[in-house]
């Protein structure tokens, strides 16, 4: 079921995307023509309906992990989901998704240096049962991270 969102819901989410600690009073002031109580009610609905969640977003580079890489993995048939679950348990794996196409799993890895990345891909990942092949791409620049994704205007119903 798709939840109906209006312009005010979008404005609340957009403001929280910029600053997740913004108070309901500050949100109401920035939007205008809405009370703090209404913002609080709407925010609770957005949380209850799992449209948003409020959490801290860590910048891996700021805590000593300047090397970021996307790793695409080809997996033996029938082992994709199990392997994806195993990969999610590694501390240096920040993202795991099952995919379609040439590669079956896509992960993002953060590392302290290139050697740590190399060791993880070759000595850990490459030896896991079910892994057929990997392809690694260093990510020197992230222009837009998923934590900054905004609700498209096209889904808003006014």
PyMOL CGO cylinders between C-alpha atoms (Angstrom):
from pymol import cmd
from pymol.cgo import CYLINDER

trace = [
    CYLINDER, 0.00, 0.00, 0.00, 1.34, 3.42, -0.94, 0.3, 1, 1, 1, 1, 1, 1,
    CYLINDER, 1.34, 3.42, -0.94, 1.03, 6.11, 1.69, 0.3, 1, 1, 1, 1, 1, 1,
    CYLINDER, 1.03, 6.11, 1.69, -0.35, 9.46, 0.54, 0.3, 1, 1, 1, 1, 1, 1,
    CYLINDER, -0.35, 9.46, 0.54, 2.06, 12.30, 1.19, 0.3, 1, 1, 1, 1, 1, 1,
    CYLINDER, 2.06, 12.30, 1.19, 1.43, 15.99, 0.71, 0.3, 1, 1, 1, 1, 1, 1,
    CYLINDER, 1.43, 15.99, 0.71, 3.71, 18.99, 0.29, 0.3, 1, 1, 1, 1, 1, 1,
    CYLINDER, 3.71, 18.99, 0.29, 3.96, 19.58, 4.04, 0.3, 1, 1, 1, 1, 1, 1,
    CYLINDER, 3.96, 19.58, 4.04, 5.02, 15.96, 4.65, 0.3, 1, 1, 1, 1, 1, 1,
    CYLINDER, 5.02, 15.96, 4.65, 7.71, 16.40, 1.99, 0.3, 1, 1, 1, 1, 1, 1,
    CYLINDER, 7.71, 16.40, 1.99, 8.89, 19.67, 3.52, 0.3, 1, 1, 1, 1, 1, 1,
    CYLINDER, 8.89, 19.67, 3.52, 9.18, 18.01, 6.94, 0.3, 1, 1, 1, 1, 1, 1,
    CYLINDER, 9.18, 18.01, 6.94, 11.20, 15.12, 5.50, 0.3, 1, 1, 1, 1, 1, 1,
    CYLINDER, 11.20, 15.12, 5.50, 13.41, 17.47, 3.46, 0.3, 1, 1, 1, 1, 1, 1,
    CYLINDER, 13.41, 17.47, 3.46, 14.21, 19.57, 6.52, 0.3, 1, 1, 1, 1, 1, 1,
    CYLINDER, 14.21, 19.57, 6.52, 15.00, 16.49, 8.61, 0.3, 1, 1, 1, 1, 1, 1,
    CYLINDER, 15.00, 16.49, 8.61, 17.23, 15.18, 5.81, 0.3, 1, 1, 1, 1, 1, 1,
    CYLINDER, 17.23, 15.18, 5.81, 19.28, 18.36, 6.15, 0.3, 1, 1, 1, 1, 1, 1,
    CYLINDER, 19.28, 18.36, 6.15, 19.26, 18.28, 9.97, 0.3, 1, 1, 1, 1, 1, 1,
    CYLINDER, 19.26, 18.28, 9.97, 17.86, 15.21, 11.71, 0.3, 1, 1, 1, 1, 1, 1,
    CYLINDER, 17.86, 15.21, 11.71, 17.99, 17.00, 15.07, 0.3, 1, 1, 1, 1, 1, 1,
    CYLINDER, 17.99, 17.00, 15.07, 15.76, 19.89, 13.99, 0.3, 1, 1, 1, 1, 1, 1,
    CYLINDER, 15.76, 19.89, 13.99, 12.95, 20.42, 16.50, 0.3, 1, 1, 1, 1, 1, 1,
    CYLINDER, 12.95, 20.42, 16.50, 9.30, 20.35, 15.55, 0.3, 1, 1, 1, 1, 1, 1,
    CYLINDER, 9.30, 20.35, 15.55, 9.10, 24.03, 16.52, 0.3, 1, 1, 1, 1, 1, 1,
    CYLINDER, 9.10, 24.03, 16.52, 11.94, 24.91, 14.14, 0.3, 1, 1, 1, 1, 1, 1,
    CYLINDER, 11.94, 24.91, 14.14, 10.35, 22.85, 11.37, 0.3, 1, 1, 1, 1, 1, 1,
    CYLINDER, 10.35, 22.85, 11.37, 7.03, 24.65, 11.88, 0.3, 1, 1, 1, 1, 1, 1,
    CYLINDER, 7.03, 24.65, 11.88, 8.79, 28.04, 11.74, 0.3, 1, 1, 1, 1, 1, 1,
    CYLINDER, 8.79, 28.04, 11.74, 10.63, 27.15, 8.54, 0.3, 1, 1, 1, 1, 1, 1,
    CYLINDER, 10.63, 27.15, 8.54, 7.55, 25.80, 6.77, 0.3, 1, 1, 1, 1, 1, 1,
    CYLINDER, 7.55, 25.80, 6.77, 5.20, 28.51, 8.02, 0.3, 1, 1, 1, 1, 1, 1,
    CYLINDER, 5.20, 28.51, 8.02, 1.40, 28.22, 8.32, 0.3, 1, 1, 1, 1, 1, 1,
    CYLINDER, 1.40, 28.22, 8.32, 1.69, 25.07, 10.45, 0.3, 1, 1, 1, 1, 1, 1,
    CYLINDER, 1.69, 25.07, 10.45, 1.85, 24.58, 14.20, 0.3, 1, 1, 1, 1, 1, 1,
    CYLINDER, 1.85, 24.58, 14.20, 4.52, 22.71, 16.13, 0.3, 1, 1, 1, 1, 1, 1,
    CYLINDER, 4.52, 22.71, 16.13, 1.81, 20.30, 17.26, 0.3, 1, 1, 1, 1, 1, 1,
    CYLINDER, 1.81, 20.30, 17.26, 0.83, 19.54, 13.65, 0.3, 1, 1, 1, 1, 1, 1,
    CYLINDER, 0.83, 19.54, 13.65, 4.46, 18.92, 12.75, 0.3, 1, 1, 1, 1, 1, 1,
    CYLINDER, 4.46, 18.92, 12.75, 4.83, 16.58, 15.73, 0.3, 1, 1, 1, 1, 1, 1,
    CYLINDER, 4.83, 16.58, 15.73, 1.66, 14.68, 14.70, 0.3, 1, 1, 1, 1, 1, 1,
    CYLINDER, 1.66, 14.68, 14.70, 2.79, 14.40, 11.06, 0.3, 1, 1, 1, 1, 1, 1,
    CYLINDER, 2.79, 14.40, 11.06, 6.29, 13.33, 12.04, 0.3, 1, 1, 1, 1, 1, 1,
    CYLINDER, 6.29, 13.33, 12.04, 4.89, 10.62, 14.30, 0.3, 1, 1, 1, 1, 1, 1,
    CYLINDER, 4.89, 10.62, 14.30, 2.70, 9.37, 11.41, 0.3, 1, 1, 1, 1, 1, 1,
    CYLINDER, 2.70, 9.37, 11.41, 5.74, 9.31, 9.09, 0.3, 1, 1, 1, 1, 1, 1,
    CYLINDER, 5.74, 9.31, 9.09, 7.64, 7.29, 11.68, 0.3, 1, 1, 1, 1, 1, 1,
    CYLINDER, 7.64, 7.29, 11.68, 4.72, 4.95, 12.46, 0.3, 1, 1, 1, 1, 1, 1,
    CYLINDER, 4.72, 4.95, 12.46, 4.13, 4.24, 8.77, 0.3, 1, 1, 1, 1, 1, 1,
    CYLINDER, 4.13, 4.24, 8.77, 7.87, 3.57, 8.25, 0.3, 1, 1, 1, 1, 1, 1,
    CYLINDER, 7.87, 3.57, 8.25, 8.22, 6.33, 5.67, 0.3, 1, 1, 1, 1, 1, 1,
    CYLINDER, 8.22, 6.33, 5.67, 11.16, 7.74, 7.62, 0.3, 1, 1, 1, 1, 1, 1,
    CYLINDER, 11.16, 7.74, 7.62, 13.34, 6.72, 10.49, 0.3, 1, 1, 1, 1, 1, 1,
    CYLINDER, 13.34, 6.72, 10.49, 15.60, 8.96, 12.48, 0.3, 1, 1, 1, 1, 1, 1,
    CYLINDER, 15.60, 8.96, 12.48, 19.18, 7.84, 12.92, 0.3, 1, 1, 1, 1, 1, 1,
    CYLINDER, 19.18, 7.84, 12.92, 22.76, 9.04, 12.87, 0.3, 1, 1, 1, 1, 1, 1,
    CYLINDER, 22.76, 9.04, 12.87, 24.65, 8.82, 9.57, 0.3, 1, 1, 1, 1, 1, 1,
    CYLINDER, 24.65, 8.82, 9.57, 28.35, 8.10, 10.04, 0.3, 1, 1, 1, 1, 1, 1,
    CYLINDER, 28.35, 8.10, 10.04, 30.92, 9.41, 7.58, 0.3, 1, 1, 1, 1, 1, 1,
    CYLINDER, 30.92, 9.41, 7.58, 33.44, 6.52, 7.36, 0.3, 1, 1, 1, 1, 1, 1,
    CYLINDER, 33.44, 6.52, 7.36, 36.24, 8.89, 6.31, 0.3, 1, 1, 1, 1, 1, 1,
    CYLINDER, 36.24, 8.89, 6.31, 35.81, 10.94, 9.49, 0.3, 1, 1, 1, 1, 1, 1,
    CYLINDER, 35.81, 10.94, 9.49, 36.43, 7.86, 11.68, 0.3, 1, 1, 1, 1, 1, 1,
    CYLINDER, 36.43, 7.86, 11.68, 39.48, 6.52, 9.86, 0.3, 1, 1, 1, 1, 1, 1,
    CYLINDER, 39.48, 6.52, 9.86, 38.10, 4.66, 6.84, 0.3, 1, 1, 1, 1, 1, 1,
    CYLINDER, 38.10, 4.66, 6.84, 39.09, 6.81, 3.83, 0.3, 1, 1, 1, 1, 1, 1,
    CYLINDER, 39.09, 6.81, 3.83, 39.03, 3.98, 1.29, 0.3, 1, 1, 1, 1, 1, 1,
    CYLINDER, 39.03, 3.98, 1.29, 35.57, 3.23, -0.08, 0.3, 1, 1, 1, 1, 1, 1,
    CYLINDER, 35.57, 3.23, -0.08, 34.86, 0.61, -2.73, 0.3, 1, 1, 1, 1, 1, 1,
    CYLINDER, 34.86, 0.61, -2.73, 31.91, -0.98, -4.45, 0.3, 1, 1, 1, 1, 1, 1,
    CYLINDER, 31.91, -0.98, -4.45, 32.28, -4.73, -4.87, 0.3, 1, 1, 1, 1, 1, 1,
    CYLINDER, 32.28, -4.73, -4.87, 30.09, -6.69, -7.24, 0.3, 1, 1, 1, 1, 1, 1,
    CYLINDER, 30.09, -6.69, -7.24, 29.88, -10.43, -6.64, 0.3, 1, 1, 1, 1, 1, 1,
    CYLINDER, 29.88, -10.43, -6.64, 28.85, -13.30, -8.88, 0.3, 1, 1, 1, 1, 1, 1,
    CYLINDER, 28.85, -13.30, -8.88, 27.43, -16.11, -6.73, 0.3, 1, 1, 1, 1, 1, 1,
    CYLINDER, 27.43, -16.11, -6.73, 26.69, -19.81, -7.23, 0.3, 1, 1, 1, 1, 1, 1,
    CYLINDER, 26.69, -19.81, -7.23, 22.98, -20.42, -7.93, 0.3, 1, 1, 1, 1, 1, 1,
    CYLINDER, 22.98, -20.42, -7.93, 20.84, -20.87, -4.84, 0.3, 1, 1, 1, 1, 1, 1,
    CYLINDER, 20.84, -20.87, -4.84, 23.34, -19.18, -2.50, 0.3, 1, 1, 1, 1, 1, 1,
    CYLINDER, 23.34, -19.18, -2.50, 22.68, -15.50, -3.12, 0.3, 1, 1, 1, 1, 1, 1,
    CYLINDER, 22.68, -15.50, -3.12, 20.53, -14.68, -0.11, 0.3, 1, 1, 1, 1, 1, 1,
    CYLINDER, 20.53, -14.68, -0.11, 22.58, -16.74, 2.36, 0.3, 1, 1, 1, 1, 1, 1,
    CYLINDER, 22.58, -16.74, 2.36, 25.81, -15.12, 1.17, 0.3, 1, 1, 1, 1, 1, 1,
    CYLINDER, 25.81, -15.12, 1.17, 24.25, -11.65, 1.31, 0.3, 1, 1, 1, 1, 1, 1,
    CYLINDER, 24.25, -11.65, 1.31, 23.27, -12.27, 4.95, 0.3, 1, 1, 1, 1, 1, 1,
    CYLINDER, 23.27, -12.27, 4.95, 26.84, -13.38, 5.79, 0.3, 1, 1, 1, 1, 1, 1,
    CYLINDER, 26.84, -13.38, 5.79, 28.32, -10.30, 4.12, 0.3, 1, 1, 1, 1, 1, 1,
    CYLINDER, 28.32, -10.30, 4.12, 26.05, -8.00, 6.11, 0.3, 1, 1, 1, 1, 1, 1,
    CYLINDER, 26.05, -8.00, 6.11, 27.72, -9.19, 9.31, 0.3, 1, 1, 1, 1, 1, 1,
    CYLINDER, 27.72, -9.19, 9.31, 31.16, -7.75, 8.44, 0.3, 1, 1, 1, 1, 1, 1,
    CYLINDER, 31.16, -7.75, 8.44, 31.90, -4.42, 10.14, 0.3, 1, 1, 1, 1, 1, 1,
    CYLINDER, 31.90, -4.42, 10.14, 33.60, -2.93, 7.10, 0.3, 1, 1, 1, 1, 1, 1,
    CYLINDER, 33.60, -2.93, 7.10, 30.66, -3.74, 4.82, 0.3, 1, 1, 1, 1, 1, 1,
    CYLINDER, 30.66, -3.74, 4.82, 28.31, -0.74, 4.85, 0.3, 1, 1, 1, 1, 1, 1,
    CYLINDER, 28.31, -0.74, 4.85, 25.78, -1.83, 2.23, 0.3, 1, 1, 1, 1, 1, 1,
    CYLINDER, 25.78, -1.83, 2.23, 24.56, -5.18, 0.89, 0.3, 1, 1, 1, 1, 1, 1,
    CYLINDER, 24.56, -5.18, 0.89, 22.00, -5.66, -1.85, 0.3, 1, 1, 1, 1, 1, 1,
    CYLINDER, 22.00, -5.66, -1.85, 20.90, -8.56, -4.01, 0.3, 1, 1, 1, 1, 1, 1,
    CYLINDER, 20.90, -8.56, -4.01, 20.96, -7.52, -7.64, 0.3, 1, 1, 1, 1, 1, 1,
    CYLINDER, 20.96, -7.52, -7.64, 20.02, -8.69, -11.11, 0.3, 1, 1, 1, 1, 1, 1,
    CYLINDER, 20.02, -8.69, -11.11, 22.21, -8.78, -14.17, 0.3, 1, 1, 1, 1, 1, 1,
    CYLINDER, 22.21, -8.78, -14.17, 25.82, -9.91, -14.44, 0.3, 1, 1, 1, 1, 1, 1,
    CYLINDER, 25.82, -9.91, -14.44, 26.46, -9.72, -10.70, 0.3, 1, 1, 1, 1, 1, 1,
    CYLINDER, 26.46, -9.72, -10.70, 24.25, -11.16, -7.98, 0.3, 1, 1, 1, 1, 1, 1,
    CYLINDER, 24.25, -11.16, -7.98, 25.27, -9.11, -4.94, 0.3, 1, 1, 1, 1, 1, 1,
    CYLINDER, 25.27, -9.11, -4.94, 26.44, -5.53, -4.62, 0.3, 1, 1, 1, 1, 1, 1,
    CYLINDER, 26.44, -5.53, -4.62, 28.27, -4.39, -1.48, 0.3, 1, 1, 1, 1, 1, 1,
    CYLINDER, 28.27, -4.39, -1.48, 30.08, -1.28, -0.33, 0.3, 1, 1, 1, 1, 1, 1,
    CYLINDER, 30.08, -1.28, -0.33, 33.25, -1.74, 1.71, 0.3, 1, 1, 1, 1, 1, 1,
    CYLINDER, 33.25, -1.74, 1.71, 35.14, 0.84, 3.77, 0.3, 1, 1, 1, 1, 1, 1,
    CYLINDER, 35.14, 0.84, 3.77, 38.76, 0.33, 4.73, 0.3, 1, 1, 1, 1, 1, 1,
    CYLINDER, 38.76, 0.33, 4.73, 41.61, 2.08, 6.54, 0.3, 1, 1, 1, 1, 1, 1,
    CYLINDER, 41.61, 2.08, 6.54, 43.88, 1.68, 3.49, 0.3, 1, 1, 1, 1, 1, 1,
    CYLINDER, 43.88, 1.68, 3.49, 44.16, -0.08, 0.13, 0.3, 1, 1, 1, 1, 1, 1,
    CYLINDER, 44.16, -0.08, 0.13, 45.89, -3.08, 1.70, 0.3, 1, 1, 1, 1, 1, 1,
    CYLINDER, 45.89, -3.08, 1.70, 42.99, -3.68, 4.08, 0.3, 1, 1, 1, 1, 1, 1,
    CYLINDER, 42.99, -3.68, 4.08, 40.56, -3.48, 1.16, 0.3, 1, 1, 1, 1, 1, 1,
    CYLINDER, 40.56, -3.48, 1.16, 42.69, -5.86, -0.91, 0.3, 1, 1, 1, 1, 1, 1,
    CYLINDER, 42.69, -5.86, -0.91, 42.96, -8.36, 1.96, 0.3, 1, 1, 1, 1, 1, 1,
    CYLINDER, 42.96, -8.36, 1.96, 39.21, -8.30, 2.55, 0.3, 1, 1, 1, 1, 1, 1,
    CYLINDER, 39.21, -8.30, 2.55, 38.35, -8.85, -1.11, 0.3, 1, 1, 1, 1, 1, 1,
    CYLINDER, 38.35, -8.85, -1.11, 40.96, -11.54, -1.77, 0.3, 1, 1, 1, 1, 1, 1,
    CYLINDER, 40.96, -11.54, -1.77, 41.43, -13.32, 1.56, 0.3, 1, 1, 1, 1, 1, 1,
    CYLINDER, 41.43, -13.32, 1.56, 37.96, -13.03, 3.07, 0.3, 1, 1, 1, 1, 1, 1,
    CYLINDER, 37.96, -13.03, 3.07, 35.41, -12.43, 0.34, 0.3, 1, 1, 1, 1, 1, 1,
    CYLINDER, 35.41, -12.43, 0.34, 37.18, -14.49, -2.30, 0.3, 1, 1, 1, 1, 1, 1,
    CYLINDER, 37.18, -14.49, -2.30, 37.25, -17.54, -0.01, 0.3, 1, 1, 1, 1, 1, 1,
    CYLINDER, 37.25, -17.54, -0.01, 33.61, -17.53, 1.05, 0.3, 1, 1, 1, 1, 1, 1,
    CYLINDER, 33.61, -17.53, 1.05, 31.65, -20.54, -0.19, 0.3, 1, 1, 1, 1, 1, 1,
    CYLINDER, 31.65, -20.54, -0.19, 29.48, -19.59, -3.15, 0.3, 1, 1, 1, 1, 1, 1,
    CYLINDER, 29.48, -19.59, -3.15, 31.58, -16.69, -4.42, 0.3, 1, 1, 1, 1, 1, 1,
    CYLINDER, 31.58, -16.69, -4.42, 32.38, -17.23, -8.09, 0.3, 1, 1, 1, 1, 1, 1,
    CYLINDER, 32.38, -17.23, -8.09, 33.89, -13.89, -9.05, 0.3, 1, 1, 1, 1, 1, 1,
    CYLINDER, 33.89, -13.89, -9.05, 34.25, -10.35, -7.74, 0.3, 1, 1, 1, 1, 1, 1,
    CYLINDER, 34.25, -10.35, -7.74, 34.74, -6.98, -9.36, 0.3, 1, 1, 1, 1, 1, 1,
    CYLINDER, 34.74, -6.98, -9.36, 35.95, -4.07, -7.24, 0.3, 1, 1, 1, 1, 1, 1,
    CYLINDER, 35.95, -4.07, -7.24, 35.72, -0.35, -8.01, 0.3, 1, 1, 1, 1, 1, 1,
    CYLINDER, 35.72, -0.35, -8.01, 37.30, 2.29, -5.80, 0.3, 1, 1, 1, 1, 1, 1,
    CYLINDER, 37.30, 2.29, -5.80, 34.95, 5.16, -5.01, 0.3, 1, 1, 1, 1, 1, 1,
    CYLINDER, 34.95, 5.16, -5.01, 37.07, 8.33, -4.74, 0.3, 1, 1, 1, 1, 1, 1,
    CYLINDER, 37.07, 8.33, -4.74, 34.09, 10.70, -4.76, 0.3, 1, 1, 1, 1, 1, 1,
    CYLINDER, 34.09, 10.70, -4.76, 30.48, 10.33, -3.63, 0.3, 1, 1, 1, 1, 1, 1,
    CYLINDER, 30.48, 10.33, -3.63, 28.32, 13.03, -5.17, 0.3, 1, 1, 1, 1, 1, 1,
    CYLINDER, 28.32, 13.03, -5.17, 25.01, 11.92, -3.64, 0.3, 1, 1, 1, 1, 1, 1,
    CYLINDER, 25.01, 11.92, -3.64, 24.67, 9.39, -0.85, 0.3, 1, 1, 1, 1, 1, 1,
    CYLINDER, 24.67, 9.39, -0.85, 21.50, 7.42, -0.19, 0.3, 1, 1, 1, 1, 1, 1,
    CYLINDER, 21.50, 7.42, -0.19, 21.13, 9.18, 3.16, 0.3, 1, 1, 1, 1, 1, 1,
    CYLINDER, 21.13, 9.18, 3.16, 20.44, 12.39, 1.21, 0.3, 1, 1, 1, 1, 1, 1,
    CYLINDER, 20.44, 12.39, 1.21, 17.77, 10.95, -1.11, 0.3, 1, 1, 1, 1, 1, 1,
    CYLINDER, 17.77, 10.95, -1.11, 14.63, 13.06, -1.19, 0.3, 1, 1, 1, 1, 1, 1,
    CYLINDER, 14.63, 13.06, -1.19, 11.03, 12.07, -1.84, 0.3, 1, 1, 1, 1, 1, 1,
    CYLINDER, 11.03, 12.07, -1.84, 10.32, 12.98, -5.50, 0.3, 1, 1, 1, 1, 1, 1,
    CYLINDER, 10.32, 12.98, -5.50, 7.76, 15.72, -6.03, 0.3, 1, 1, 1, 1, 1, 1,
    CYLINDER, 7.76, 15.72, -6.03, 5.90, 13.38, -8.41, 0.3, 1, 1, 1, 1, 1, 1,
    CYLINDER, 5.90, 13.38, -8.41, 4.61, 11.24, -5.52, 0.3, 1, 1, 1, 1, 1, 1,
    CYLINDER, 4.61, 11.24, -5.52, 3.14, 14.17, -3.59, 0.3, 1, 1, 1, 1, 1, 1,
    CYLINDER, 3.14, 14.17, -3.59, -0.68, 14.37, -3.57, 0.3, 1, 1, 1, 1, 1, 1,
    CYLINDER, -0.68, 14.37, -3.57, -2.11, 17.76, -2.70, 0.3, 1, 1, 1, 1, 1, 1,
]
cmd.load_cgo(trace, "trace")
